[in-house]
Amino acid sequence: MLSVILPASNEAGYIGPCLAALLASDPVPGGAEVIVVANGCRDDTAAHARSYAAAAQAAGWRLTVIERPVGDKIGALNAGDAVARGAMRAYLDADVIVSPALIAQLVQALAVAAPRYASGRVEIPAAKSAITRAYARFWLSLPFAKSVAPGYGLFAVNAAGRARWGEFPAIISDDTFVRLQFSPAERIGCTAIYRWPMIEGFSALVRVRRRQNAGVAQIAALFPGILAREGKPRLGFSGLLRCARAEPMGFAAYAAVSLAVRARRGGEDWTRGR
């Protein structure tokens, strides 16, 4: 069985489409459940989630909604894990839209005894702001985005993989932490897509990028040597130049965000990714 843990903080505008897509998935071998953990919400995220109870039952899914008073993603992940019934676990952001084939593909990929980590093929919807559209085009050309199963917004592990850590530690970047529990050879990229929106506007891109950098630095400090498992190819100057020539506007947007991040350090507070 697969348990999908879905932390959601003030996601009333996103949780509906996310759940609708999840419950429209192809039949999941062994069955599935989704656990929505509404944390620190000042809107009706939990009520929106509960409104999908009938749809979940019709689809053969079990739906559980937990409400926590504090806005804490790590706490939400641990709360979801504590009540999950499935041996396999998937962790899904509330703004992600999965394609019908993806969840079943994840389960099939993880149906082995050895530890495994899996994700789908990301698709970034067209942004409203020109700078986010340009930034996204360049970002998708970078080694991390092109690596096997980078897992931003959605990642899944089998039982042996989940046994590699206990509770989620108090960290900024839960997705990086989990991915680096696995070597590149243990990561599986499924062909089915999921849609992951990128945050809109220059200031927001800077905030998120600053938080991402802080998250990686925190993991490097708390877990020495773990970044060696990343396994992504080095871009190098020549590679960067090729990317810049292929997407000059995207390079300009990416460089501007990078310079703004360097101009002011920080970013340890939680910032949504879109």
Contacts in CASP RR format, 6 or more apart in sequence:
PFRMAT RR
TARGET T0000
AUTHOR 0000-0000-0000
METHOD contacts of the structure
MODEL  1
MLSVILPASNEAGYIGPCLAALLASDPVPGGAEVIVVANGCRDDTAAHAR
SYAAAAQAAGWRLTVIERPVGDKIGALNAGDAVARGAMRAYLDADVIVSP
ALIAQLVQALAVAAPRYASGRVEIPAAKSAITRAYARFWLSLPFAKSVAP
GYGLFAVNAAGRARWGEFPAIISDDTFVRLQFSPAERIGCTAIYRWPMIE
GFSALVRVRRRQNAGVAQIAALFPGILAREGKPRLGFSGLLRCARAEPMG
FAAYAAVSLAVRARRGGEDWTRGR
1 30 0 8 1.000
1 31 0 8 1.000
1 32 0 8 1.000
1 33 0 8 1.000
1 85 0 8 1.000
1 86 0 8 1.000
1 87 0 8 1.000
1 88 0 8 1.000
2 28 0 8 1.000
2 30 0 8 1.000
2 31 0 8 1.000
2 32 0 8 1.000
2 33 0 8 1.000
2 86 0 8 1.000
2 88 0 8 1.000
2 89 0 8 1.000
2 90 0 8 1.000
2 103 0 8 1.000
2 106 0 8 1.000
2 107 0 8 1.000
2 156 0 8 1.000
3 32 0 8 1.000
3 33 0 8 1.000
3 34 0 8 1.000
3 35 0 8 1.000
3 84 0 8 1.000
3 85 0 8 1.000
3 86 0 8 1.000
3 88 0 8 1.000
3 89 0 8 1.000
3 90 0 8 1.000
4 22 0 8 1.000
4 32 0 8 1.000
4 33 0 8 1.000
4 34 0 8 1.000
4 35 0 8 1.000
4 89 0 8 1.000
4 90 0 8 1.000
4 91 0 8 1.000
4 92 0 8 1.000
4 103 0 8 1.000
5 35 0 8 1.000
5 37 0 8 1.000
5 76 0 8 1.000
5 77 0 8 1.000
5 80 0 8 1.000
5 81 0 8 1.000
5 84 0 8 1.000
5 89 0 8 1.000
5 90 0 8 1.000
5 91 0 8 1.000
5 92 0 8 1.000
6 15 0 8 1.000
6 18 0 8 1.000
6 19 0 8 1.000
6 34 0 8 1.000
6 35 0 8 1.000
6 36 0 8 1.000
6 37 0 8 1.000
6 92 0 8 1.000
6 93 0 8 1.000
6 94 0 8 1.000
7 37 0 8 1.000
7 39 0 8 1.000
7 73 0 8 1.000
7 75 0 8 1.000
7 76 0 8 1.000
7 77 0 8 1.000
7 91 0 8 1.000
7 93 0 8 1.000
7 94 0 8 1.000
8 14 0 8 1.000
8 15 0 8 1.000
8 36 0 8 1.000
8 37 0 8 1.000
8 38 0 8 1.000
8 39 0 8 1.000
8 41 0 8 1.000
8 45 0 8 1.000
8 49 0 8 1.000
8 76 0 8 1.000
8 94 0 8 1.000
9 38 0 8 1.000
9 39 0 8 1.000
9 40 0 8 1.000
9 41 0 8 1.000
9 45 0 8 1.000
9 71 0 8 1.000
9 73 0 8 1.000
9 76 0 8 1.000
10 40 0 8 1.000
10 41 0 8 1.000
10 42 0 8 1.000
10 43 0 8 1.000
10 45 0 8 1.000
11 18 0 8 1.000
11 41 0 8 1.000
11 43 0 8 1.000
11 45 0 8 1.000
11 94 0 8 1.000
11 95 0 8 1.000
12 41 0 8 1.000
12 43 0 8 1.000
12 44 0 8 1.000
12 45 0 8 1.000
12 48 0 8 1.000
13 48 0 8 1.000
14 94 0 8 1.000
14 95 0 8 1.000
15 36 0 8 1.000
15 45 0 8 1.000
15 48 0 8 1.000
15 49 0 8 1.000
15 94 0 8 1.000
16 48 0 8 1.000
16 49 0 8 1.000
16 52 0 8 1.000
17 97 0 8 1.000
18 92 0 8 1.000
18 94 0 8 1.000
18 95 0 8 1.000
18 96 0 8 1.000
18 97 0 8 1.000
19 34 0 8 1.000
19 36 0 8 1.000
19 49 0 8 1.000
19 52 0 8 1.000
19 55 0 8 1.000
19 56 0 8 1.000
20 52 0 8 1.000
20 55 0 8 1.000
21 97 0 8 1.000
21 98 0 8 1.000
21 99 0 8 1.000
21 100 0 8 1.000
22 34 0 8 1.000
22 61 0 8 1.000
22 92 0 8 1.000
22 98 0 8 1.000
22 103 0 8 1.000
23 34 0 8 1.000
23 52 0 8 1.000
23 55 0 8 1.000
23 56 0 8 1.000
23 59 0 8 1.000
23 61 0 8 1.000
24 59 0 8 1.000
24 100 0 8 1.000
25 32 0 8 1.000
25 59 0 8 1.000
25 98 0 8 1.000
25 100 0 8 1.000
25 101 0 8 1.000
25 102 0 8 1.000
25 103 0 8 1.000
25 104 0 8 1.000
26 100 0 8 1.000
26 101 0 8 1.000
26 103 0 8 1.000
26 104 0 8 1.000
27 104 0 8 1.000
28 103 0 8 1.000
28 104 0 8 1.000
28 107 0 8 1.000
29 104 0 8 1.000
29 107 0 8 1.000
29 108 0 8 1.000
29 111 0 8 1.000
30 107 0 8 1.000
31 60 0 8 1.000
31 61 0 8 1.000
32 60 0 8 1.000
32 61 0 8 1.000
32 62 0 8 1.000
32 103 0 8 1.000
32 107 0 8 1.000
33 61 0 8 1.000
33 62 0 8 1.000
33 63 0 8 1.000
33 64 0 8 1.000
33 84 0 8 1.000
33 85 0 8 1.000
33 86 0 8 1.000
34 56 0 8 1.000
34 61 0 8 1.000
34 62 0 8 1.000
34 63 0 8 1.000
34 64 0 8 1.000
35 64 0 8 1.000
35 65 0 8 1.000
35 66 0 8 1.000
35 80 0 8 1.000
35 83 0 8 1.000
35 84 0 8 1.000
36 45 0 8 1.000
36 46 0 8 1.000
36 49 0 8 1.000
36 63 0 8 1.000
36 64 0 8 1.000
36 65 0 8 1.000
36 66 0 8 1.000
37 66 0 8 1.000
37 68 0 8 1.000
37 75 0 8 1.000
37 76 0 8 1.000
37 77 0 8 1.000
37 79 0 8 1.000
37 80 0 8 1.000
38 45 0 8 1.000
38 46 0 8 1.000
38 49 0 8 1.000
38 65 0 8 1.000
38 66 0 8 1.000
38 67 0 8 1.000
38 68 0 8 1.000
39 67 0 8 1.000
39 68 0 8 1.000
39 70 0 8 1.000
39 71 0 8 1.000
39 72 0 8 1.000
39 73 0 8 1.000
39 75 0 8 1.000
39 76 0 8 1.000
39 79 0 8 1.000
40 68 0 8 1.000
40 69 0 8 1.000
40 70 0 8 1.000
40 71 0 8 1.000
40 72 0 8 1.000
41 67 0 8 1.000
41 71 0 8 1.000
45 94 0 8 1.000
46 65 0 8 1.000
46 67 0 8 1.000
49 63 0 8 1.000
49 65 0 8 1.000
50 63 0 8 1.000
50 65 0 8 1.000
52 63 0 8 1.000
53 63 0 8 1.000
56 62 0 8 1.000
56 63 0 8 1.000
57 63 0 8 1.000
62 85 0 8 1.000
64 83 0 8 1.000
66 79 0 8 1.000
66 80 0 8 1.000
66 83 0 8 1.000
68 75 0 8 1.000
68 76 0 8 1.000
68 79 0 8 1.000
71 270 0 8 1.000
73 174 0 8 1.000
73 270 0 8 1.000
74 168 0 8 1.000
74 169 0 8 1.000
74 170 0 8 1.000
74 171 0 8 1.000
74 174 0 8 1.000
75 168 0 8 1.000
77 91 0 8 1.000
77 168 0 8 1.000
77 174 0 8 1.000
78 167 0 8 1.000
78 168 0 8 1.000
81 89 0 8 1.000
81 167 0 8 1.000
81 168 0 8 1.000
87 158 0 8 1.000
87 159 0 8 1.000
87 162 0 8 1.000
88 106 0 8 1.000
88 107 0 8 1.000
88 110 0 8 1.000
88 156 0 8 1.000
88 157 0 8 1.000
88 158 0 8 1.000
88 159 0 8 1.000
88 162 0 8 1.000
89 156 0 8 1.000
89 157 0 8 1.000
89 162 0 8 1.000
90 103 0 8 1.000
90 106 0 8 1.000
90 154 0 8 1.000
90 155 0 8 1.000
90 156 0 8 1.000
91 153 0 8 1.000
91 154 0 8 1.000
91 155 0 8 1.000
91 156 0 8 1.000
91 174 0 8 1.000
91 175 0 8 1.000
91 178 0 8 1.000
92 98 0 8 1.000
92 153 0 8 1.000
92 154 0 8 1.000
93 153 0 8 1.000
93 154 0 8 1.000
93 196 0 8 1.000
95 196 0 8 1.000
95 197 0 8 1.000
95 272 0 8 1.000
95 273 0 8 1.000
95 274 0 8 1.000
96 153 0 8 1.000
96 154 0 8 1.000
96 194 0 8 1.000
96 195 0 8 1.000
96 196 0 8 1.000
97 194 0 8 1.000
97 195 0 8 1.000
98 154 0 8 1.000
98 192 0 8 1.000
98 194 0 8 1.000
99 192 0 8 1.000
99 193 0 8 1.000
99 194 0 8 1.000
99 195 0 8 1.000
100 192 0 8 1.000
101 192 0 8 1.000
102 120 0 8 1.000
102 190 0 8 1.000
102 192 0 8 1.000
102 193 0 8 1.000
102 194 0 8 1.000
105 120 0 8 1.000
105 190 0 8 1.000
105 191 0 8 1.000
105 192 0 8 1.000
106 118 0 8 1.000
106 119 0 8 1.000
106 120 0 8 1.000
106 156 0 8 1.000
106 190 0 8 1.000
109 116 0 8 1.000
109 118 0 8 1.000
109 188 0 8 1.000
109 189 0 8 1.000
109 190 0 8 1.000
110 116 0 8 1.000
110 118 0 8 1.000
110 156 0 8 1.000
110 157 0 8 1.000
110 158 0 8 1.000
110 188 0 8 1.000
111 158 0 8 1.000
112 158 0 8 1.000
113 160 0 8 1.000
114 160 0 8 1.000
114 186 0 8 1.000
115 157 0 8 1.000
115 158 0 8 1.000
115 160 0 8 1.000
115 161 0 8 1.000
115 163 0 8 1.000
115 164 0 8 1.000
115 182 0 8 1.000
115 186 0 8 1.000
116 157 0 8 1.000
116 158 0 8 1.000
116 160 0 8 1.000
116 161 0 8 1.000
116 182 0 8 1.000
116 186 0 8 1.000
116 187 0 8 1.000
116 188 0 8 1.000
117 149 0 8 1.000
117 155 0 8 1.000
117 156 0 8 1.000
117 157 0 8 1.000
117 161 0 8 1.000
117 178 0 8 1.000
117 179 0 8 1.000
117 181 0 8 1.000
117 182 0 8 1.000
117 186 0 8 1.000
117 187 0 8 1.000
117 188 0 8 1.000
118 149 0 8 1.000
118 155 0 8 1.000
118 156 0 8 1.000
118 157 0 8 1.000
118 187 0 8 1.000
118 188 0 8 1.000
118 189 0 8 1.000
118 190 0 8 1.000
119 149 0 8 1.000
119 150 0 8 1.000
119 151 0 8 1.000
119 154 0 8 1.000
119 155 0 8 1.000
119 156 0 8 1.000
119 187 0 8 1.000
119 188 0 8 1.000
119 189 0 8 1.000
119 190 0 8 1.000
120 149 0 8 1.000
120 151 0 8 1.000
120 154 0 8 1.000
120 189 0 8 1.000
120 190 0 8 1.000
120 191 0 8 1.000
120 192 0 8 1.000
120 193 0 8 1.000
120 194 0 8 1.000
121 189 0 8 1.000
121 190 0 8 1.000
121 191 0 8 1.000
121 192 0 8 1.000
121 193 0 8 1.000
121 194 0 8 1.000
122 145 0 8 1.000
122 150 0 8 1.000
122 151 0 8 1.000
122 152 0 8 1.000
122 193 0 8 1.000
122 194 0 8 1.000
122 195 0 8 1.000
122 196 0 8 1.000
123 193 0 8 1.000
123 194 0 8 1.000
123 195 0 8 1.000
123 196 0 8 1.000
124 136 0 8 1.000
124 140 0 8 1.000
124 195 0 8 1.000
124 196 0 8 1.000
124 197 0 8 1.000
124 198 0 8 1.000
125 195 0 8 1.000
125 197 0 8 1.000
126 133 0 8 1.000
127 133 0 8 1.000
127 136 0 8 1.000
127 197 0 8 1.000
127 198 0 8 1.000
127 200 0 8 1.000
128 200 0 8 1.000
129 200 0 8 1.000
129 201 0 8 1.000
129 202 0 8 1.000
131 201 0 8 1.000
131 202 0 8 1.000
131 205 0 8 1.000
131 253 0 8 1.000
131 256 0 8 1.000
132 198 0 8 1.000
132 199 0 8 1.000
132 200 0 8 1.000
132 201 0 8 1.000
132 205 0 8 1.000
134 247 0 8 1.000
134 249 0 8 1.000
134 250 0 8 1.000
134 252 0 8 1.000
134 253 0 8 1.000
135 198 0 8 1.000
135 205 0 8 1.000
135 250 0 8 1.000
135 253 0 8 1.000
135 254 0 8 1.000
135 257 0 8 1.000
136 198 0 8 1.000
137 247 0 8 1.000
137 249 0 8 1.000
137 250 0 8 1.000
138 243 0 8 1.000
138 247 0 8 1.000
138 250 0 8 1.000
138 251 0 8 1.000
138 253 0 8 1.000
138 254 0 8 1.000
139 145 0 8 1.000
139 198 0 8 1.000
139 254 0 8 1.000
140 146 0 8 1.000
141 243 0 8 1.000
141 246 0 8 1.000
141 247 0 8 1.000
142 235 0 8 1.000
142 243 0 8 1.000
143 232 0 8 1.000
143 233 0 8 1.000
143 234 0 8 1.000
143 235 0 8 1.000
144 150 0 8 1.000
144 230 0 8 1.000
144 232 0 8 1.000
147 184 0 8 1.000
147 231 0 8 1.000
147 232 0 8 1.000
147 233 0 8 1.000
148 184 0 8 1.000
148 187 0 8 1.000
148 188 0 8 1.000
148 189 0 8 1.000
149 155 0 8 1.000
149 179 0 8 1.000
149 187 0 8 1.000
149 188 0 8 1.000
149 189 0 8 1.000
149 190 0 8 1.000
150 179 0 8 1.000
151 175 0 8 1.000
151 179 0 8 1.000
152 175 0 8 1.000
152 196 0 8 1.000
153 175 0 8 1.000
153 194 0 8 1.000
153 196 0 8 1.000
154 194 0 8 1.000
154 196 0 8 1.000
155 175 0 8 1.000
155 178 0 8 1.000
155 179 0 8 1.000
157 178 0 8 1.000
157 182 0 8 1.000
161 181 0 8 1.000
161 182 0 8 1.000
164 181 0 8 1.000
164 182 0 8 1.000
165 177 0 8 1.000
165 178 0 8 1.000
165 181 0 8 1.000
168 174 0 8 1.000
168 177 0 8 1.000
169 177 0 8 1.000
169 222 0 8 1.000
171 177 0 8 1.000
171 215 0 8 1.000
171 218 0 8 1.000
171 219 0 8 1.000
171 222 0 8 1.000
172 211 0 8 1.000
172 214 0 8 1.000
172 215 0 8 1.000
172 218 0 8 1.000
172 268 0 8 1.000
172 270 0 8 1.000
173 212 0 8 1.000
173 215 0 8 1.000
173 216 0 8 1.000
173 218 0 8 1.000
173 219 0 8 1.000
176 215 0 8 1.000
176 216 0 8 1.000
176 219 0 8 1.000
177 219 0 8 1.000
177 223 0 8 1.000
179 187 0 8 1.000
180 219 0 8 1.000
180 223 0 8 1.000
180 226 0 8 1.000
180 227 0 8 1.000
180 229 0 8 1.000
180 230 0 8 1.000
182 229 0 8 1.000
183 229 0 8 1.000
184 229 0 8 1.000
184 231 0 8 1.000
197 274 0 8 1.000
198 205 0 8 1.000
198 273 0 8 1.000
198 274 0 8 1.000
199 205 0 8 1.000
199 207 0 8 1.000
199 208 0 8 1.000
199 272 0 8 1.000
199 273 0 8 1.000
199 274 0 8 1.000
200 274 0 8 1.000
202 256 0 8 1.000
202 257 0 8 1.000
202 260 0 8 1.000
205 253 0 8 1.000
205 257 0 8 1.000
206 257 0 8 1.000
206 260 0 8 1.000
206 261 0 8 1.000
207 267 0 8 1.000
207 271 0 8 1.000
208 271 0 8 1.000
208 272 0 8 1.000
208 273 0 8 1.000
209 257 0 8 1.000
209 258 0 8 1.000
209 261 0 8 1.000
210 261 0 8 1.000
210 264 0 8 1.000
210 265 0 8 1.000
210 266 0 8 1.000
210 267 0 8 1.000
211 267 0 8 1.000
211 268 0 8 1.000
211 269 0 8 1.000
211 270 0 8 1.000
211 271 0 8 1.000
213 261 0 8 1.000
213 267 0 8 1.000
214 266 0 8 1.000
214 267 0 8 1.000
214 268 0 8 1.000
215 268 0 8 1.000
216 227 0 8 1.000
218 268 0 8 1.000
219 226 0 8 1.000
219 227 0 8 1.000
220 226 0 8 1.000
220 227 0 8 1.000
235 243 0 8 1.000
243 251 0 8 1.000
244 251 0 8 1.000
END
